[in-house]
Amino acid sequence: MTSFVREPQLVEIEGVEGSRTRKIGWNGKTLKEMLKESEELFQKTGRYYGLEKLEYKEQNPLVYERIFALIRGSLVSARETSMNISASPIVQELGELCFTLYSPEGDTIAISTGIITHVRTMSDAVKWMIRNDYEENPGIAPGDVFCNNDVFIGNCHTADVHTIKPIFWKGELVAWAGACIHGLDIGAVVPGTAPVGPTTCYEEGLKVPCEKIGENDTIYKYWEVRCERLIRNPIYWKLDEKARLAGCDIIRNAVHKVIKEIGIENFKRFIREAIEDGRLSVLEVVKRTMIPGRYRSASFGDVTFKGSKRVPARAAKDTVMHMPMEMTIKPDGKIIIDFDGASKWGYHSFNASPSAVYGGLYSISSEIIWPSDKINAGLSLVFELKLPYGSILNPESTLPCTVFSWGSFITGLNGLFRSYSRGYFSRGFIEEVLAGMTVCHNLMSGGGKDHLGQESAMFNFEFASSGLGARAFDDGLDHAFAMFNPEADMGDVELWEIVEPLLYLGRRVQPNSAGPGKFRGGNGFESVRMLWKTNNYELMWMGISIFTSGGLFGGYPAAGGYRREIHNTNMMELIKNKEPYPYREFDPENSEIRKYVKGDYVYEKRMIIPPEILFNQGDLYINSVRGGDGYGDVLERDPERVAKDVNEESILFRFAESTYGVILERDETSGKWKVNREKTEKKRKELREERGRKAIPVREWIEKTRSRILRKEVCQEIKEMYNDSFRLSERWGKEFREFWGLPEDFFF
């Protein structure tokens, strides 16, 4: 009889002796037994592995810190080395990768710099393999290579590809090395790394559910062939894979070095204590900086597929994603995040999974409440995440498409910024307050025959330099923030032009993209790009049209997105005749592009558009990157700051008066705008008086709004949104109806 089970083999790796056995855990246990023991001890004691003391750290504090530094240093080295192996600008320019070391049970010990999101996702993948008996089939041995990008197993979206390798020492699995790189294309029905257009899992492209793709530190040939045939630009995929493998080997060597230095038993003690140390550190920070209690926030996002010819009929509709968030901070520092009331999953690309939401949660929390080089599973042990079953954040099956799950959970987690900031403000940590971020769209993506005549896909990552929300003491950072990667960067235009058939005509700060306030948010920017040496190229728009957040303490949200593309232009004629051409739009209502370019203009506010109109050489695509939210009352903003913003083109002149009540006059000597103090004080007084005339008591406003709700005077998309929430959550629906004084059986 032919056997399809590979017989146990030995592989020569330093420090490993005969480790191809089924019980590869510590002291003769299976990994499944170790994972069960770990979870039971935490459930029983509330401490990682039931540790009552950090004995190794207390007895050897300098050694403990040195070992942690060595391990994390190896992770950072792995990342830096891999950035020079990969050829993708997403990796080289933006640093969209990370490396992680996990315990045998899959708990994060340490993580490199980069996309901190994956402090949890690869952990979920390792635990999934353990729970699904990978020790038995396909087996776990030294030199094995596993790959995962399945969001329902452990990931944020399918473009984040994981390479996971076991680390053995003398027959025992002592750790796992994990690597994640954001790829350029995943072979979906629509080109790109996070395509808009797929509506179910069957259209997502190359999905890898924790598959063994190699052994003896070598990738299987079938895997290389499979990727070559399913990915539009396989050369970048191959180099990304080599980069991940190289990084994992660096981590394995570092672990072996540490074990040789301190001994295997001390290494085992160290990794247990490092995780518990992380948990205790996060709890201490939360108790010191936050006020216990309930914090609430609501966020919304839209999917604009109505009338689309590129999606099935059941998906060709406009949808509003509803993600109410409730954060409860306990006196002991534990945090519960509850999304009860979230919308049902839909036929679009933006559904998420619990693993994805956890990833976003830890990305934001590590930046705001625990910005440390010791980020590990200790952070995850502080949180409890409640996601309604059947919702867009926790579908009841794997049918929903998750290729761009960031579109939902990054919107839903927006409330974390405001909630954490309210806690900081209440405790007097003013310098830590952050008004919030907008969803950082537009994301420019597409594919087709590129400028070299090759079939390709592109995904421009310049949106990783969005505007940061305002602080409680100053404006937000302009075009210098990405919630998913602390090392925000927009990348050099020259490198993007190497891999994309679009030339940059200009890249400039986009005025008024930030939310106004006493302190404004950071501005985003705009890029004007021209199709070059290609025809019939697909480009899509990925953004949120509506306000995803509301600013803080009177501040306004950042500007909504809009779509601008121009076809059948005269650009090639302008270039041939060496005539002026546009490098910015500047003011959408008085576009500078129209001064130069003739053509068919497309201008609308719908921001999630599959590739329905093909682009040709000379066509223009204006990419608009969003700003951050504002903080505080606009009428309290220093007039000199307003004048500076106008002079530096951070806001348009007309908004100085209409938004901030600041009257500016031109200085005849310098030509710059300066503040007329007397007229400004008069204007602001008029605006405050106008506010008073328009103001009504809260009770009156509630009654008027209640009457409107009873008459169901909202658009169809909002009706469907709330009805979804009513159906999925009896508790949320009951609270909504009680607040507004509605009948118990009320539906829109």
N, C-alpha and C positions, 0 to 999 in steps of 0.2 A: 504494500500500500504506500502510495506517495504521501509524504508528510509535508504540510505547508507551514509547520512551526520550525523556526530556525533553532538548531541545536545550540546549547550553551557553548560559548567559545571564550578563550582567554585572549586578552589584548595586552601588549606590553606598554604600560604607562607608569611613569615613575610613582612609586608609593602604593601601587595597586598589586594585589596578589589574589588571583583566582576569584574575581568578584562577579562572574556571571552566574549568580545563584538567584533563586526567587526571593529569599528573605535577605534583603539588602539593607535593612534598617539597622539601627544600633542594637547591640546585644542580642542578636538573633531575632529581632522583631521584623515584621513587614512594615513598609511605609504606611500602610493603611492602619495598622495597629498604633503606630506612633502618632498619626494624625488624630485618631480617635482619643488617645490618651491626652494629647495636648488640648483638644477642645473640651473634654470632660473636666480637666483640671482648671481651665479658665472659667468654665461655667460654674464650677463648685466654689472657687476661691476668688474669682475676679482678678487674678494675677496670672501673667503669662507663665505657663507650665507650673503654676502654683508656687512660684518663687516667693518666699517670705523675706529674703534678704538678697542683696547683690554682693554676695560674699567675695567673689573673685575681684570685683571692682574695689571693694573696701580693703581687701588685703593687698592688692597689687594695682593701685590707682594709676601709676605711671605706665605700667605695662599695658593695662586695660586701654588707656587712651592711645598709646602707641600702636597697639594692634588695630584699633578702630581706624586710626589714621592710615595705617598700611593698607587695610582692606579698601577703605574708600578711595585712597590714592590710586590703587590698582584699577578701580572702577572708572575713575576720571581718566587715567592713562589709557584704558581700553577705549573710552569714548574718543579721546583726542587722536589716538592712533587710527581708529576706524574712520574718522572724518577725513583722513588723508588717503584711505583706500577707496571709499565710495567716490563716484564721479557726479553724483546727483547734487544739484545746487541746493536742494532741500536739506541735504546733509551738510555739505561743505559751507554754505553761506548761512543757513538758519540754525544748524545744530539740532535738527529734529531727530534726535536719537538719545538713547540712554542705556546704561548697563546696570545690572542689579545682581546682588547675591542673596540667595534664599536659603532658609534652613531646609533640612530634609522634608519637613512637612509642607514647605512652600511659603513660609512666612518671611517677609523681607527683613534682612539684616542691615543692609545698607544699599544706597542707590547713588549713582553718579549725578553730576549736573545734567541739565537737559530737560527732557520732557518728563517731569516729575509725576505726571499722571499715572505712569506705569509702575508706581510703587505698589499698586494693588493688582493691576490687570494680569500680569504674568504670574503673580501669586495665585490668582484664581485658576489660571491654566494648569499650573503644577498640581494644585489640589484636585482639579478635575481628573487629571491623569491618575492620581493616586486612588481616588474614589472609584474610578472605572477600571481598576485592576490592571494597569499597564505593567506592573511587575510580572504578571502572568503572561499577558499578551498585549503588545508585541515584545515585552521584556525591556528592562532598563539595564544598561551595561556601560562600562567605561568607554568613552569615545562615541556614544550614541548622540545623535542630533535630532531634536524635535522642533517642529515648526507649528505655529498657531497664529491665526488672525480671526478666529471665529468670535464674534462679539458676545454670543450667548454662552460661550465657555469662559472667556476672560479677555476682554479687549475693549477699546473705545470705538474703533471703527476698523473695517477690513484693510484699510491702507496701512495701518500700523502692524507690521509683520514682526513676529517674535521668533527668535532662535533661542532654544532652551537646551542646556547640556547638563547632565549629572556630573558631580564631582565626587570621586571615590577616594578612599584611603584604606588600603589593606582589607578590601572586601566589603567595606561599609560605604554606603552613600552618606556623605557628610554635609553636602550642600548642593545647590543648583546655581549655575550661572545663567543669567538671562540677558538678552539683548533685544532692543526694539528699534526699528528704523521706519520712518514714514516714507513709503515708496511713491514713485511718480504715477504708476498706473497699476490697476488690479484686474484688468481684463473684463470689466463689466460691459454691459450692452451699450453704455455711453462711455466715451473715453475719459480718463483722468483718475486722480487718486481719491476723490470724494465726489463722484458724479451725481448730478441731478437728473433723474429720469427713471432709474430702477424703482419699482414699486413693490416687489416681493423678493424673497431670498433667492429665487430662481434666476434673477437677473444681475446678481451681484458680482459675477466674475469668479476669480480664483479664491475660493474659500477653503481654508486648511484647518480642520478640527483636530489640533494636537497630533499631527501626523509625524511618524518617524521618517525622516528624510535622509538619514545617513548613519553610518556606523564607522568605528575606527577612525573617527575624525575626518571622514570622507563623505561627501554628498553622493547619494545614489544617482546613477546616470539617468534613470527614468525621470527623476525629479527635475534635472536640468532640462531634459527634452520637454517635459510637460510645461515648464515655465516659459521656455522659448516659444512654444506654440500658443500660449494663452495670454501672454503679456505683450502689449504694443511696443514697448521699448525694452526688450529683454536685457540689453547690455547694462542698463542701470540696475535692474533687478539682480543680475548676477553679481555685480560689484557690491551692491548693498549686502548680499548674502555673504560674500567673502569678508566684508567688514564686520558683520555680526559674529561670524565664526572666529575671526582673529581676536576680537575683543573677548569672547568667552574663553579662549585659550589663555589670554593674559590673566584673566580672573582665576582660572584653575591653577596656573603656576603660582600666583600670589597666595592662594589658599594653601597649597602644598608647602610653600616657604614658611608661612605662619605656623603650620602644624609642626614642621621640623624644629622650629624655634621654641615653641611653648609646649609642645606635646598635644596629642589628640584629645586627652581628657580635658585639658585646660581650654582647648579650642571649643569643645562641646559646651563647657560651662560659659565661655565667653559669648557664644551666639545666643544662648538662652537669655543671659543677663542683658545683652545689648538691646534686645527687643523689649524686655520689661523696663529697662532704663528709659527707653524711648516713651513708653506708655506713661511712666511716672512724670517724665519731663513735660509732656503735653498737658497732663492733668494740672500740674503746677502752674503752667502758663495760663490756662483757662481760668483757674480759680483766682489768679492774681489780677487778671485783666478784664474779666467779664462779670456782669451782674446776672445771677441766676434768675430764670424766668422764661417766659414764652415770647419769642420774636416772630413776627409774621410778615410775609412779603408775597406779592404776586407778580408773576412774569408771564409774558405772552409772546408768541411767535406766529408767523403766518406762512402758509404754503399756498402759492398762487399757481395752481395747475388748471384753473378753469379755462376751457377753450383750447387746451393744449392738444396738439395732434401727435405728440410723441409719447403719450402715456395711455393706458387702457381707459375705456369709458368710465369705469368705476372710480378711477383716480383723477379724472379730469374735472376737478372741482376745487374751489378755494376753501381752505381750512384755517381755523385759528387754533393754535395749540395753547392750552391753558395749563399753567403749572404753578398753583398756589403752594407756597412753602412755609412750613412752620418749624422753627428751630427752638428746641427746649434745652436750656442749659441747667444742669442739675447742680446742687451745692457742692457735690464731690468732684465737679469738673467734667463729668460725662455729658455728651451732646447727642440729642436725638433730632434727626432731620426727617420730617414727615411731609410727603408729597400727596397726602390724601386729597382727592378732588382733581387730580391730574386727568387730562383728556385721554380718551381711548387711543390706541395705536391706529395708524392709518396707512393707506396705500400710497406711500411716498418714501423718500430715502432717509427720513429723519427719526426713525424709531430707535430707541436705545434699549439697553439691558441693565440689570443691576450692577454688573461689573463696570460698565461704561460710566454710570452715574457715580459710582464709588471713585472711579478714576478722576473725574472732574472735581468731585468733592475734596479729594486729597490734594489735587493740584492747587485749588484755591486756598485751602486751609494751610497747606505748607508755606504758602507765600504770605498769608495774612497773620496767622496765629502762631506758627512755628517755623520761621525762616531759619532753618538750621542745617548744618551739614550731616546731622545724625538722623535724618528722616528715615523711618523704617516702619515695620508693621505696628510698632507702638502707637503710631498715629491712628491706624485703623481700629485699634482696640478701644479707643476712646469714643468712637462714633457708633451709633445705631441708626441705620437707614431704613425708613419705612416707605415702600413703593407699592401703590395699589396694584393688585394683580389684574392684568388685562389692560393696563394703561400704556401710554406711549413710552413710559420709563420701565415697564415690566410686563411685556406681552405674555399671553398665556401659551404661545407656541413660538416656534422658530420661523414661521412663515413671514412675518414682517421684515421689510428691508432695513438694514442698519448701516449701509455704506457711508452715511453721513450723519451718524447719530449725534455728533456734536451739535447739530442744528437744533436739537431739542434740549439735551441736558445742559448745554452751556447757557441756554436761555433760562431754563428752570433754576439753575444755580446762581443766576444773577443776584437773587435775593440774599445770598450769603454775604456779599460785600456790604449791603446796607445793614443786615442784621449784626454782623460782627462789628461794624462801625458804631452802631447804636450802643452796643455793649462797651466798646472802648470809650465812647463819649461819656457814658454814664459813670465810668470809673475815673475820668479825667485824663485818659491817654489821648489827648487831642492830636498829637503828631501821628497816631496810628489810624486816624479816621480816613476813610476813603469813600467818596460818593458812589462809586460803582463803575462798572464798565458796560459799554454797550456790546452787543454781539458784533464781532470784528469783521463782518462782511463788508465789501463784496469779496468773494473768493473766485478768482479767475481760473477757469479750467476748460479743457477741450482736447481736440485731437483731430487727426487726419494726416494727409501728406504734408510733411514739414518743408522747410526751406532747403533741405538736402535731398528732397524727393523720397524720404523714407516714411513709412507708416509710423506714427508716433502718438504720444499723449503728453499733455502738459498740465501743470498745476502750479500757478505762480503763488509763492508764499510771502509776497511782500505785505500781505495783510497782517503778518506777525509783528508789524510795527503800528498798531492802532494807538489811539489816544487813551491815556490813563485818566480815570476819574479824578475830579478835584479833591484836594485835601482840605482839612478844616482850617488850614493856615496859609494855603497857597494854591495856585492853579495846578492842574494835572500836567503830566508830562506829555508833550506833543510827540506823536508818532513814535512811541518808544515802549509799547506795552503789548504783551500777549499773555493771557491768563494760563495758557497751556505750556508756556516755556519762559522761564525767567530771563533767558538770554535773548530778548526781543531783537530782531534784526530784519530789515527789509531786503537785504541782499543787493549786490552790485548789479546795475542794469546790464553791464557787459556780459556777465555770466548768464543771466536770464536769456539774453539774446542769442547765446550759443545754442541753447536747447529749445528755444521757442521761435516760431516763425513770425515774430512781431517785433518791430523796432520801437524803441522808446523815443517819442518826440519830446516828451517832457515829463518831469515828476516834481510836483510842487505841493506845498501845504494847501489844504482845502479850507478856505475860510468858512466859519460858521458850522463846521462839522462837529464842534464840541458843544456840550450842554452849557447854557449860560447860568450864571449864579454870582454870588458874592465873590466866589472863586470859580472860574470856569474850568470845564474839563479840558483835557489835552486834545488838540486838534488831530484829525487824521490827515490824509493827503490824497491827491489824485494823480493818476498816471494816464497820459494820452499815448496810445499805442496804435501802430499801423501794421496791418497784415503785409507780409513781405515774402515774395517768391513762393507763394502758395495760392491755390484756389480751392473752393469747396471745403473750407476748413470749418470744423464745428467748434463753436464757443458757447458756453452757458453762463448763466448768472446765478450766483448763490448768495443770497442776502436776506435780511429781514426788513420788510417795508415799514412795519409798525414800530412803536416804541417798545423796546424790550424791558426797560426799567424806567424809574421815575425821578432820578436825581435824589438828593438828600437834603433834608432840612430846608426846603424851599427852593432848592436848585432845580433846574430844568433837565430833562433827559437830553441825550445827544441827538443830533439830527437823524431823521429816518433816511433810509437809503433810496436811491433812484437808479434808473437804468438809462444809459445813453450809448447808442451805437449809430454809426453812419455808414451807409452802403452806397455803392456806385459813385464814389467821390471823384474829385478832380485832383487828388493828391499827386498822382504820378505826373500829371501835367505841371503842377506847381514845382515839383522837384526837377523836372526836365528843364524848365525855364528859370530855375534858381530864384523863384519868387518866395516871399515869406509864407511860412506855414505855422499853424498854432502849436503851442507847447503846453497850453492849459485851457480849461474851461473857465475857471475862477468863479464866475457868478452864473449858476444854472439858468436864472431868469434873463440874463443878458450875456449869453455864451460868447466868449471870445472866438470860439471855433467857427461860428457862423460868419465872422468877418472874412474868413479866408476860404472855407471849404464849402463847396456845393455838393449836394448829394441827397440821398433819401435818409432823413433823420428819424430815428426811433427814440422816443423819450417818454418814459412812463415810470410809475412808482412801484410796479410789480417787480419783485426782486428775485424770485425763485423761478427761473425760466429754463426748461430743457433746451438743448440746441435745436432750434426750429428754423432759424434763418442762417444759411451758410454764408461764411465770410470769404471774400476774395481779395487779391492783392490791391492795396490802396484803401481798403475799408478801415474805419477807425473804431476802436473800442476804448471807452473812457472808464477806467477802473477807479472806483471811489472807495477809499478805506475810511472807516468810521472813527469818530472821536469818543471821548469819555463824558460821563455825566457831570453836571454842575452841582455846586454846594452853596446853600444859603441864598438869601434874597438878592435878586439882581439889582435892586435899588440901593443896596448897601455896598456895591462894588466901588472901589476907589476910582473916581473919574479919570485919573492919570493912567490907570491900567487900561481903561477903555481906549483912551487916545493912543496908547502904545500899541494895543491890538490892531487898531485901524491902520496906523502907520506901518506896522509890520505885516499887514494883510492877513491877520488872524481872524478878524471879523470884517464884514462888509460895512461900508460907511453908514448906510441907512439904518443898520441895526443899533448903532450907538445911541440914537435917540429913541427908536421904537421899543427896544428891549431894555436898555439901561437908563434911559432918561438923561443921557449925556449930550449936551450941545457942543459940537466941535466947530471951530473956525480955522481957516487956513492961515498959517503964519507966512507973511509976505517975504520974510527973509530966508527962512529955511525951506519953505514949501511944505512943511509938515503940518498935520492937524494938531491943534492945541485946544484945551478945555476953556470954555467960557463959564466960569464959576457961577456968576449971577444967574445966567439963563438956565444953567443946569439945576441949580437949587429950585428955581421956579418951576421947571419942567417936572422935577421929581415930586414936588409938592402937589402938582396937578395930578400926577399919576397915582399918588397915594390917596388923594381925595376921590379919584375915580374908582379906585378899589373899594373905598368905603361905601360909595353909592351903589355899587354892584353887589356888595356883600349881603348875604342873607343868613339868618340863624341856621345852625346845623339841623335842628329839628324840621325846619321848613324845607330845607334841601332834601332831607331824607323822605319827607312826605311826598314831595314832587317826584322824586326818583321812584318811589314806591308805586305811585300812580302810573308812571311810565312803564314800569316792569309789569304791572297788572294788565296794562293794555298791550303788552308784548311789543313795544315800539323799539325793537333792535333789529339789526340786519340778520339775514338768514344764517350767516356763518357764526354769529355770536349765539343765536338760538341753539344751533347744533352743538356748539362748544359747551354751553352750560348743561344742555340735556345729557351729553356724554358724562359730565361730572356727576350729575344727579344719579344716573344709572349705575356708575361704577362705585359711588361712595354714598351709602345711606347716611352716614354720619355727617359728611360735608354738606349734602343736600339739606339735611335737617337744620343744620346751623345757618345755612344761607336763607332758608325759608323763614326761620324764626327771627333772624336779624331784620329782614324786610317786612315781616308781618304778613307772610303769604300763606295761602291754604296748604295743608299738608300734602296734597296731591298735585301741587303746582308743577307744571312743565311749560317750557316755552313752546 
